[in-house]
Amino acid sequence: MLIKEGESNTITIITYGQEVFDVSGAGDTSIACLTLAMASGQCLVRSVKFINIAAGIVFSKHGIAAVLVEEILNSRNSDLFDL
């Protein structure tokens, strides 16, 4: 994901590639997790790292599915975010 700050500053947030089964619900998950992270006082960069992890988990499931806290904590991407 890319974050645009100001006129010239662009921050790239990386994630690990993985097999994608279904993208249904990934946008909803991203918005919900962004709202949660920002409401919890996280900066935008940490919030986007968090939603990358959550959306990646949703991608790996079939159909519309919830992301569990345990799945985020156990994600191989969790090293991208200081949990």
ABEGO torsion letter per residue (X at the ends): XBBBBEAABBBBBBBBBBBBABABGAAAAAAAAAAAAAAAGBBAAAAAAAAAAAAAAAAABBEBBBBBAAAAAABAAAAABBX
